[in-house]
Amino acid sequence: MSTETITRPATIRKIAPRYRVLLHNDDHNSMEYVVESLMQVVNGLTQPQAVDIMMAAHASGCALVITCVQEHAEFYCEGLQSKGLTSTIEPEE
């Protein structure tokens, strides 16, 4: 009697590329509105974190909001845009 060993090819998981969600400086909305909008759109974002993001965008013209998979990045970007904020995504380098 012979015993056969069945070997399966190893499953290789590719890590999904990550994208950066960027908030651009906004001269139209109040700082308070931008902070509130960030906290409403990005679950788990605390007020101090939202203030830091808003201030970074105000000071340098653009700030990193979050880095995540493309589908989530698009969702966050569209959510910010729906609040009247300027947001874009770019691949993480």
KOLGU-4560 file (N, C-alpha, C; in nm, 3 decimals, padded with zeros to 5 digits):
<recs>
<n_xx: 00.084 n_yy: -00.116 n_zz: 00.000 ca_xx: 00.000 ca_yy: 00.000 ca_zz: 00.000 c_xx: 00.090 c_yy: 00.124 c_zz: 00.000 mol: A seq: 1 type: MET>
<n_xx: 00.059 n_yy: 00.216 n_zz: -00.089 ca_xx: 00.140 ca_yy: 00.337 ca_zz: -00.099 c_xx: 00.063 c_yy: 00.457 c_zz: -00.044 mol: A seq: 2 type: SER>
<n_xx: 00.138 n_yy: 00.550 n_zz: 00.008 ca_xx: 00.077 ca_yy: 00.671 ca_zz: 00.062 c_xx: 00.116 c_yy: 00.786 c_zz: -00.029 mol: A seq: 3 type: THR>
<n_xx: 00.015 n_yy: 00.861 n_zz: -00.072 ca_xx: 00.042 ca_yy: 00.976 ca_zz: -00.158 c_xx: 00.034 c_yy: 01.104 c_zz: -00.076 mol: A seq: 4 type: GLU>
<n_xx: 00.124 n_yy: 01.191 n_zz: -00.104 ca_xx: 00.122 ca_yy: 01.320 ca_zz: -00.039 c_xx: 00.071 c_yy: 01.422 c_zz: -00.140 mol: A seq: 5 type: THR>
<n_xx: -00.032 n_yy: 01.491 n_zz: -00.100 ca_xx: -00.087 ca_yy: 01.593 ca_zz: -00.189 c_xx: -00.028 c_yy: 01.727 c_zz: -00.146 mol: A seq: 6 type: ILE>
<n_xx: 00.035 n_yy: 01.792 n_zz: -00.240 ca_xx: 00.091 ca_yy: 01.923 ca_zz: -00.210 c_xx: 00.010 c_yy: 02.029 c_zz: -00.284 mol: A seq: 7 type: THR>
<n_xx: -00.019 n_yy: 02.134 n_zz: -00.213 ca_xx: -00.092 ca_yy: 02.245 ca_zz: -00.273 c_xx: 00.005 c_yy: 02.360 c_zz: -00.293 mol: A seq: 8 type: ARG>
<n_xx: -00.014 n_yy: 02.432 n_zz: -00.402 ca_xx: 00.073 ca_yy: 02.548 ca_zz: -00.419 c_xx: 00.050 c_yy: 02.647 c_zz: -00.304 mol: A seq: 9 type: PRO>
<n_xx: 00.154 n_yy: 02.707 n_zz: -00.259 ca_xx: 00.143 ca_yy: 02.805 ca_zz: -00.151 c_xx: 00.061 c_yy: 02.924 c_zz: -00.198 mol: A seq: 10 type: ALA>
<n_xx: -00.028 n_yy: 02.968 n_zz: -00.114 ca_xx: -00.108 ca_yy: 03.085 ca_zz: -00.146 c_xx: -00.025 c_yy: 03.208 c_zz: -00.112 mol: A seq: 11 type: THR>
<n_xx: -00.010 n_yy: 03.292 n_zz: -00.210 ca_xx: 00.066 ca_yy: 03.415 ca_zz: -00.189 c_xx: -00.033 c_yy: 03.529 c_zz: -00.189 mol: A seq: 12 type: ILE>
<n_xx: -00.039 n_yy: 03.597 n_zz: -00.078 ca_xx: -00.129 ca_yy: 03.712 ca_zz: -00.068 c_xx: -00.052 c_yy: 03.838 c_zz: -00.103 mol: A seq: 13 type: ARG>
<n_xx: -00.106 n_yy: 03.910 n_zz: -00.197 ca_xx: -00.046 ca_yy: 04.038 ca_zz: -00.231 c_xx: -00.108 c_yy: 04.144 c_zz: -00.140 mol: A seq: 14 type: LYS>
<n_xx: -00.025 n_yy: 04.227 n_zz: -00.089 ca_xx: -00.074 ca_yy: 04.337 ca_zz: -00.006 c_xx: -00.132 c_yy: 04.443 c_zz: -00.098 mol: A seq: 15 type: ILE>
<n_xx: -00.255 n_yy: 04.480 n_zz: -00.069 ca_xx: -00.322 ca_yy: 04.581 ca_zz: -00.152 c_xx: -00.245 c_yy: 04.712 c_zz: -00.143 mol: A seq: 16 type: ALA>
<n_xx: -00.227 n_yy: 04.778 n_zz: -00.256 ca_xx: -00.158 ca_yy: 04.907 ca_zz: -00.252 c_xx: -00.236 c_yy: 05.006 c_zz: -00.165 mol: A seq: 17 type: PRO>
<n_xx: -00.164 n_yy: 05.089 n_zz: -00.096 ca_xx: -00.227 ca_yy: 05.185 ca_zz: -00.006 c_xx: -00.226 c_yy: 05.324 c_zz: -00.069 mol: A seq: 18 type: ARG>
<n_xx: -00.324 n_yy: 05.402 n_zz: -00.030 ca_xx: -00.341 ca_yy: 05.537 ca_zz: -00.084 c_xx: -00.350 c_yy: 05.637 c_zz: 00.029 mol: A seq: 19 type: TYR>
<n_xx: -00.298 n_yy: 05.755 n_zz: 00.000 ca_xx: -00.302 ca_yy: 05.864 ca_zz: 00.098 c_xx: -00.419 c_yy: 05.956 c_zz: 00.065 mol: A seq: 20 type: ARG>
<n_xx: -00.500 n_yy: 05.987 n_zz: 00.164 ca_xx: -00.610 ca_yy: 06.083 ca_zz: 00.150 c_xx: -00.556 c_yy: 06.217 c_zz: 00.196 mol: A seq: 21 type: VAL>
<n_xx: -00.563 n_yy: 06.316 n_zz: 00.110 ca_xx: -00.507 ca_yy: 06.447 ca_zz: 00.140 c_xx: -00.618 c_yy: 06.552 c_zz: 00.152 mol: A seq: 22 type: LEU>
<n_xx: -00.602 n_yy: 06.640 n_zz: 00.248 ca_xx: -00.691 ca_yy: 06.754 ca_zz: 00.265 c_xx: -00.614 c_yy: 06.878 c_zz: 00.222 mol: A seq: 23 type: LEU>
<n_xx: -00.676 n_yy: 06.956 n_zz: 00.135 ca_xx: -00.610 ca_yy: 07.078 ca_zz: 00.087 c_xx: -00.663 c_yy: 07.198 c_zz: 00.164 mol: A seq: 24 type: HIS>
<n_xx: -00.581 n_yy: 07.302 n_zz: 00.173 ca_xx: -00.618 ca_yy: 07.422 ca_zz: 00.247 c_xx: -00.750 c_yy: 07.477 c_zz: 00.195 mol: A seq: 25 type: ASN>
<n_xx: -00.829 n_yy: 07.530 n_zz: 00.285 ca_xx: -00.963 ca_yy: 07.575 ca_zz: 00.254 c_xx: -00.982 c_yy: 07.716 c_zz: 00.309 mol: A seq: 26 type: ASP>
<n_xx: -01.003 n_yy: 07.812 n_zz: 00.220 ca_xx: -01.024 ca_yy: 07.949 ca_zz: 00.264 c_xx: -01.173 c_yy: 07.984 c_zz: 00.272 mol: A seq: 27 type: ASP>
<n_xx: -01.260 n_yy: 07.888 n_zz: 00.244 ca_xx: -01.404 ca_yy: 07.915 ca_zz: 00.237 c_xx: -01.478 c_yy: 07.872 c_zz: 00.362 mol: A seq: 28 type: HIS>
<n_xx: -01.438 n_yy: 07.761 n_zz: 00.424 ca_xx: -01.507 ca_yy: 07.710 ca_zz: 00.542 c_xx: -01.431 c_yy: 07.746 c_zz: 00.669 mol: A seq: 29 type: ASN>
<n_xx: -01.506 n_yy: 07.755 n_zz: 00.779 ca_xx: -01.442 ca_yy: 07.786 ca_zz: 00.907 c_xx: -01.356 c_yy: 07.668 c_zz: 00.952 mol: A seq: 30 type: SER>
<n_xx: -01.258 n_yy: 07.698 n_zz: 01.035 ca_xx: -01.172 ca_yy: 07.592 ca_zz: 01.088 c_xx: -01.255 c_yy: 07.491 c_zz: 01.168 mol: A seq: 31 type: MET>
<n_xx: -01.354 n_yy: 07.540 n_zz: 01.242 ca_xx: -01.440 ca_yy: 07.452 ca_zz: 01.321 c_xx: -01.517 c_yy: 07.356 c_zz: 01.230 mol: A seq: 32 type: GLU>
<n_xx: -01.566 n_yy: 07.409 n_zz: 01.116 ca_xx: -01.640 ca_yy: 07.325 ca_zz: 01.022 c_xx: -01.551 c_yy: 07.215 c_zz: 00.964 mol: A seq: 33 type: TYR>
<n_xx: -01.428 n_yy: 07.251 n_zz: 00.930 ca_xx: -01.334 ca_yy: 07.153 ca_zz: 00.874 c_xx: -01.306 c_yy: 07.044 c_zz: 00.977 mol: A seq: 34 type: VAL>
<n_xx: -01.285 n_yy: 07.081 n_zz: 01.102 ca_xx: -01.258 ca_yy: 06.983 ca_zz: 01.208 c_xx: -01.379 c_yy: 06.890 c_zz: 01.225 mol: A seq: 35 type: VAL>
<n_xx: -01.499 n_yy: 06.947 n_zz: 01.233 ca_xx: -01.621 ca_yy: 06.867 ca_zz: 01.248 c_xx: -01.639 c_yy: 06.773 c_zz: 01.129 mol: A seq: 36 type: GLU>
<n_xx: -01.615 n_yy: 06.823 n_zz: 01.009 ca_xx: -01.630 ca_yy: 06.741 ca_zz: 00.888 c_xx: -01.532 c_yy: 06.624 c_zz: 00.888 mol: A seq: 37 type: SER>
<n_xx: -01.408 n_yy: 06.650 n_zz: 00.926 ca_xx: -01.309 ca_yy: 06.543 ca_zz: 00.934 c_xx: -01.354 c_yy: 06.433 c_zz: 01.031 mol: A seq: 38 type: LEU>
<n_xx: -01.405 n_yy: 06.473 n_zz: 01.146 ca_xx: -01.447 ca_yy: 06.375 ca_zz: 01.247 c_xx: -01.571 c_yy: 06.298 c_zz: 01.202 mol: A seq: 39 type: MET>
<n_xx: -01.658 n_yy: 06.362 n_zz: 01.125 ca_xx: -01.778 ca_yy: 06.294 ca_zz: 01.075 c_xx: -01.745 c_yy: 06.194 c_zz: 00.965 mol: A seq: 40 type: GLN>
<n_xx: -01.650 n_yy: 06.228 n_zz: 00.880 ca_xx: -01.618 ca_yy: 06.144 ca_zz: 00.764 c_xx: -01.525 c_yy: 06.029 c_zz: 00.801 mol: A seq: 41 type: VAL>
<n_xx: -01.424 n_yy: 06.056 n_zz: 00.883 ca_xx: -01.324 ca_yy: 05.954 ca_zz: 00.917 c_xx: -01.354 c_yy: 05.899 c_zz: 01.057 mol: A seq: 42 type: VAL>
<n_xx: -01.413 n_yy: 05.780 n_zz: 01.060 ca_xx: -01.449 ca_yy: 05.718 ca_zz: 01.187 c_xx: -01.327 c_yy: 05.702 c_zz: 01.276 mol: A seq: 43 type: ASN>
<n_xx: -01.343 n_yy: 05.734 n_zz: 01.403 ca_xx: -01.234 ca_yy: 05.715 ca_zz: 01.498 c_xx: -01.138 c_yy: 05.830 c_zz: 01.508 mol: A seq: 44 type: GLY>
<n_xx: -01.154 n_yy: 05.930 n_zz: 01.424 ca_xx: -01.065 ca_yy: 06.046 ca_zz: 01.430 c_xx: -01.107 c_yy: 06.133 c_zz: 01.549 mol: A seq: 45 type: LEU>
<n_xx: -01.013 n_yy: 06.160 n_zz: 01.636 ca_xx: -01.043 ca_yy: 06.241 ca_zz: 01.755 c_xx: -01.037 c_yy: 06.390 c_zz: 01.719 mol: A seq: 46 type: THR>
<n_xx: -01.092 n_yy: 06.472 n_zz: 01.806 ca_xx: -01.088 ca_yy: 06.616 ca_zz: 01.781 c_xx: -00.945 c_yy: 06.668 c_zz: 01.774 mol: A seq: 47 type: GLN>
<n_xx: -00.856 n_yy: 06.629 n_zz: 01.867 ca_xx: -00.717 ca_yy: 06.677 ca_zz: 01.855 c_xx: -00.652 c_yy: 06.634 c_zz: 01.723 mol: A seq: 48 type: PRO>
<n_xx: -00.680 n_yy: 06.513 n_zz: 01.677 ca_xx: -00.622 ca_yy: 06.468 ca_zz: 01.549 c_xx: -00.678 c_yy: 06.552 c_zz: 01.434 mol: A seq: 49 type: GLN>
<n_xx: -00.809 n_yy: 06.576 n_zz: 01.436 ca_xx: -00.872 ca_yy: 06.656 ca_zz: 01.330 c_xx: -00.818 c_yy: 06.798 c_zz: 01.330 mol: A seq: 50 type: ALA>
<n_xx: -00.797 n_yy: 06.854 n_zz: 01.449 ca_xx: -00.740 ca_yy: 06.989 ca_zz: 01.458 c_xx: -00.598 c_yy: 06.991 c_zz: 01.400 mol: A seq: 51 type: VAL>
<n_xx: -00.519 n_yy: 06.889 n_zz: 01.432 ca_xx: -00.382 ca_yy: 06.880 ca_zz: 01.378 c_xx: -00.384 c_yy: 06.874 c_zz: 01.226 mol: A seq: 52 type: ASP>
<n_xx: -00.474 n_yy: 06.794 n_zz: 01.169 ca_xx: -00.483 ca_yy: 06.781 ca_zz: 01.023 c_xx: -00.523 c_yy: 06.914 c_zz: 00.961 mol: A seq: 53 type: ILE>
<n_xx: -00.625 n_yy: 06.978 n_zz: 01.019 ca_xx: -00.672 ca_yy: 07.106 ca_zz: 00.967 c_xx: -00.561 c_yy: 07.210 c_zz: 00.973 mol: A seq: 54 type: MET>
<n_xx: -00.489 n_yy: 07.215 n_zz: 01.086 ca_xx: -00.382 ca_yy: 07.315 ca_zz: 01.100 c_xx: -00.266 c_yy: 07.287 c_zz: 01.004 mol: A seq: 55 type: MET>
<n_xx: -00.236 n_yy: 07.160 n_zz: 00.981 ca_xx: -00.129 ca_yy: 07.125 ca_zz: 00.886 c_xx: -00.168 c_yy: 07.170 c_zz: 00.745 mol: A seq: 56 type: ALA>
<n_xx: -00.294 n_yy: 07.146 n_zz: 00.708 ca_xx: -00.340 ca_yy: 07.189 ca_zz: 00.575 c_xx: -00.337 c_yy: 07.341 c_zz: 00.566 mol: A seq: 57 type: ALA>
<n_xx: -00.376 n_yy: 07.408 n_zz: 00.671 ca_xx: -00.378 ca_yy: 07.554 ca_zz: 00.674 c_xx: -00.237 c_yy: 07.611 c_zz: 00.661 mol: A seq: 58 type: HIS>
<n_xx: -00.141 n_yy: 07.549 n_zz: 00.731 ca_xx: -00.004 ca_yy: 07.599 ca_zz: 00.733 c_xx: 00.073 c_yy: 07.566 c_zz: 00.606 mol: A seq: 59 type: ALA>
<n_xx: 00.054 n_yy: 07.446 n_zz: 00.553 ca_xx: 00.138 ca_yy: 07.404 ca_zz: 00.439 c_xx: 00.062 c_yy: 07.384 c_zz: 00.309 mol: A seq: 60 type: SER>
<n_xx: -00.069 n_yy: 07.403 n_zz: 00.311 ca_xx: -00.146 ca_yy: 07.392 ca_zz: 00.188 c_xx: -00.208 c_yy: 07.255 c_zz: 00.165 mol: A seq: 61 type: GLY>
<n_xx: -00.155 n_yy: 07.153 n_zz: 00.234 ca_xx: -00.204 ca_yy: 07.017 ca_zz: 00.214 c_xx: -00.163 c_yy: 06.932 c_zz: 00.335 mol: A seq: 62 type: CYS>
<n_xx: -00.251 n_yy: 06.840 n_zz: 00.376 ca_xx: -00.219 ca_yy: 06.756 ca_zz: 00.491 c_xx: -00.268 c_yy: 06.615 c_zz: 00.469 mol: A seq: 63 type: ALA>
<n_xx: -00.195 n_yy: 06.519 n_zz: 00.526 ca_xx: -00.234 ca_yy: 06.379 ca_zz: 00.521 c_xx: -00.346 c_yy: 06.354 c_zz: 00.621 mol: A seq: 64 type: LEU>
<n_xx: -00.457 n_yy: 06.297 n_zz: 00.573 ca_xx: -00.570 ca_yy: 06.264 ca_zz: 00.660 c_xx: -00.556 c_yy: 06.120 c_zz: 00.709 mol: A seq: 65 type: VAL>
<n_xx: -00.538 n_yy: 06.027 n_zz: 00.615 ca_xx: -00.530 ca_yy: 05.885 ca_zz: 00.648 c_xx: -00.467 c_yy: 05.812 c_zz: 00.530 mol: A seq: 66 type: ILE>
<n_xx: -00.406 n_yy: 05.699 n_zz: 00.559 ca_xx: -00.352 ca_yy: 05.611 ca_zz: 00.454 c_xx: -00.424 c_yy: 05.477 c_zz: 00.466 mol: A seq: 67 type: THR>
<n_xx: -00.480 n_yy: 05.430 n_zz: 00.355 ca_xx: -00.559 ca_yy: 05.307 ca_zz: 00.359 c_xx: -00.570 c_yy: 05.249 c_zz: 00.218 mol: A seq: 68 type: CYS>
<n_xx: -00.643 n_yy: 05.138 n_zz: 00.204 ca_xx: -00.660 ca_yy: 05.077 ca_zz: 00.072 c_xx: -00.741 c_yy: 05.171 c_zz: -00.017 mol: A seq: 69 type: VAL>
<n_xx: -00.731 n_yy: 05.153 n_zz: -00.148 ca_xx: -00.788 ca_yy: 05.248 ca_zz: -00.243 c_xx: -00.939 c_yy: 05.268 c_zz: -00.224 mol: A seq: 70 type: GLN>
<n_xx: -01.013 n_yy: 05.160 n_zz: -00.203 ca_xx: -01.158 ca_yy: 05.172 ca_zz: -00.190 c_xx: -01.196 c_yy: 05.262 c_zz: -00.072 mol: A seq: 71 type: GLU>
<n_xx: -01.129 n_yy: 05.243 n_zz: 00.041 ca_xx: -01.156 ca_yy: 05.326 ca_zz: 00.158 c_xx: -01.110 c_yy: 05.470 c_zz: 00.134 mol: A seq: 72 type: HIS>
<n_xx: -00.995 n_yy: 05.486 n_zz: 00.069 ca_xx: -00.943 ca_yy: 05.620 ca_zz: 00.040 c_xx: -01.042 c_yy: 05.698 c_zz: -00.047 mol: A seq: 73 type: ALA>
<n_xx: -01.097 n_yy: 05.631 n_zz: -00.148 ca_xx: -01.196 ca_yy: 05.698 ca_zz: -00.234 c_xx: -01.320 c_yy: 05.737 c_zz: -00.154 mol: A seq: 74 type: GLU>
<n_xx: -01.362 n_yy: 05.648 n_zz: -00.063 ca_xx: -01.479 ca_yy: 05.675 ca_zz: 00.021 c_xx: -01.455 c_yy: 05.799 c_zz: 00.108 mol: A seq: 75 type: PHE>
<n_xx: -01.339 n_yy: 05.804 n_zz: 00.174 ca_xx: -01.308 ca_yy: 05.919 ca_zz: 00.260 c_xx: -01.296 c_yy: 06.047 c_zz: 00.178 mol: A seq: 76 type: TYR>
<n_xx: -01.229 n_yy: 06.038 n_zz: 00.065 ca_xx: -01.211 ca_yy: 06.155 ca_zz: -00.022 c_xx: -01.347 c_yy: 06.209 c_zz: -00.067 mol: A seq: 77 type: CYS>
<n_xx: -01.435 n_yy: 06.120 n_zz: -00.112 ca_xx: -01.568 ca_yy: 06.163 ca_zz: -00.157 c_xx: -01.649 c_yy: 06.220 c_zz: -00.041 mol: A seq: 78 type: GLU>
<n_xx: -01.634 n_yy: 06.161 n_zz: 00.077 ca_xx: -01.704 ca_yy: 06.212 ca_zz: 00.195 c_xx: -01.662 c_yy: 06.354 c_zz: 00.228 mol: A seq: 79 type: GLY>
<n_xx: -01.531 n_yy: 06.380 n_zz: 00.222 ca_xx: -01.481 ca_yy: 06.515 ca_zz: 00.249 c_xx: -01.529 c_yy: 06.613 c_zz: 00.141 mol: A seq: 80 type: LEU>
<n_xx: -01.526 n_yy: 06.568 n_zz: 00.016 ca_xx: -01.571 ca_yy: 06.653 ca_zz: -00.094 c_xx: -01.720 c_yy: 06.685 c_zz: -00.079 mol: A seq: 81 type: GLN>
<n_xx: -01.798 n_yy: 06.589 n_zz: -00.031 ca_xx: -01.942 ca_yy: 06.612 ca_zz: -00.014 c_xx: -01.970 c_yy: 06.717 c_zz: 00.094 mol: A seq: 82 type: SER>
<n_xx: -01.873 n_yy: 06.739 n_zz: 00.181 ca_xx: -01.884 ca_yy: 06.843 ca_zz: 00.284 c_xx: -01.833 c_yy: 06.978 c_zz: 00.234 mol: A seq: 83 type: LYS>
<n_xx: -01.792 n_yy: 06.983 n_zz: 00.107 ca_xx: -01.743 ca_yy: 07.107 ca_zz: 00.049 c_xx: -01.595 c_yy: 07.130 c_zz: 00.069 mol: A seq: 84 type: GLY>
<n_xx: -01.522 n_yy: 07.025 n_zz: 00.111 ca_xx: -01.378 ca_yy: 07.038 ca_zz: 00.132 c_xx: -01.304 c_yy: 06.986 c_zz: 00.009 mol: A seq: 85 type: LEU>
<n_xx: -01.184 n_yy: 07.034 n_zz: -00.012 ca_xx: -01.102 ca_yy: 06.989 ca_zz: -00.123 c_xx: -01.014 c_yy: 06.875 c_zz: -00.074 mol: A seq: 86 type: THR>
<n_xx: -01.033 n_yy: 06.758 n_zz: -00.136 ca_xx: -00.958 ca_yy: 06.639 ca_zz: -00.096 c_xx: -00.920 c_yy: 06.560 c_zz: -00.220 mol: A seq: 87 type: SER>
<n_xx: -00.802 n_yy: 06.500 n_zz: -00.215 ca_xx: -00.756 ca_yy: 06.414 ca_zz: -00.325 c_xx: -00.693 c_yy: 06.290 c_zz: -00.264 mol: A seq: 88 type: THR>
<n_xx: -00.670 n_yy: 06.189 n_zz: -00.351 ca_xx: -00.595 ca_yy: 06.071 ca_zz: -00.306 c_xx: -00.476 c_yy: 06.053 c_zz: -00.398 mol: A seq: 89 type: ILE>
<n_xx: -00.374 n_yy: 05.988 n_zz: -00.345 ca_xx: -00.255 ca_yy: 05.956 ca_zz: -00.424 c_xx: -00.198 c_yy: 05.825 c_zz: -00.371 mol: A seq: 90 type: GLU>
<n_xx: -00.133 n_yy: 05.747 n_zz: -00.458 ca_xx: -00.071 ca_yy: 05.623 ca_zz: -00.411 c_xx: 00.037 c_yy: 05.651 c_zz: -00.308 mol: A seq: 91 type: PRO>
<n_xx: 00.045 n_yy: 05.564 n_zz: -00.208 ca_xx: 00.151 ca_yy: 05.576 ca_zz: -00.109 c_xx: 00.281 c_yy: 05.532 c_zz: -00.175 mol: A seq: 92 type: GLU>
<n_xx: 00.388 n_yy: 05.603 n_zz: -00.148 ca_xx: 00.516 ca_yy: 05.568 ca_zz: -00.212 c_xx: 00.600 c_yy: 05.481 c_zz: -00.125 mol: A seq: 93 type: GLU>
</recs>
